[in-house]
Every structure is written in C-alpha cells, then in structure tokens.
Amino acid sequence: MNKVMLIGRLTAKPELRYTASNTAYLRFSIAVNRNFTGADGKREADFINVVAWRKQAETIAKYFDKGNLIALDGRIQTGNYDDKDGNKRTSFDVVLENFEFVESKAAREASTNGSYNVPMEEPTPYDYEDSSSSEVNVENDPFAELGESVSIDDNFLD
C-alpha cells in the first residue's frame, strides 16, 4: 500500500504549467511541522514536494498562495535523473489524489500576509429544510464566496 496524508503550508506561490498535450499540472512543496522540537526548542519542519494534475492543479493554483495551509493525500512516487553535473539523483514526490481547504478564506488571506495567528472559524453544518431536499442554505455554505459551483462528482478528473 502506498498512501500518504499530510497537512502543511505552501512554501511558495504555486505556478500552474501545462504539458505539451495541454494537460495542467502543478509542482509545489509544503512545509510539514514535526511533532517535536529540537535541542534549541525550535520546531523543525520537513519540506515535501507535491505534484497535482488537471482540475486539482488549476484549483490549487487559483485559490492557494504561499503560506496557506492545505490538507492532502496521495501516493509517493520516485524517479531517477542526472543533474546538471552528471550526478545520478533520486526524486521523491507525493502525487496528489485529494486535497482540502483547512483554513477559512480570511485565515488564508492573513497567512499570505505573514500573520499566522488568525483563529480558524468553527465549521457550521449545512441546514437542510428536510431530509429529502437537495437545497443547501447558502448562508452556511463555506464555498459561497468562491463565485462558482463546486463539483463533488467522483469523475471530475476525466
């Protein structure tokens, strides 16, 4: 089984790119805090490279910036290459399968400006008129400010 789950902050503004066949992709890294502090009392972090494809890459590039917190899961993929000096190198990347916004929009904007002490908003449940209704009370919709519909279709990458 090859599965990894991470929560961390983007280390740079993500830059969307396209393959020769016009498929969107995104390479970015996140800083993931370790569960302990070093001898100097400071918390250390691991910097992990992530690759996202297609719609997920476009969404992350559109809504995330340096310093924003992201939760993701995926699989580890390794590769081999020769660097500019001809030395053999091995790369380790997390290939993104799923991701989630962890912070509110206000907290994401504040973390982009370097102010990480914005408290996360308490999640509010969706209010349904009754169990047979498919209408959601948009006053409690966390995606209402995005200005577009959000697909929950399992096949959105196809």
Buried (B, 14 or more C-beta within 10 A) or exposed (E): EEEBEBEBBBBEEBEBEEEEEEEBBBBBBBBEEEEEEEEEEEEEBEEBBBBBBBEBBBBBBEBBBBBBBBBBBBEEEEEEEEEEEEEEEEEEBBBBBEBEBBBBBEBBBBBBEEEEEBEEEEEEEEEEEEEEEEEBEEEEBBEEEBEEEEEEEEEEEE
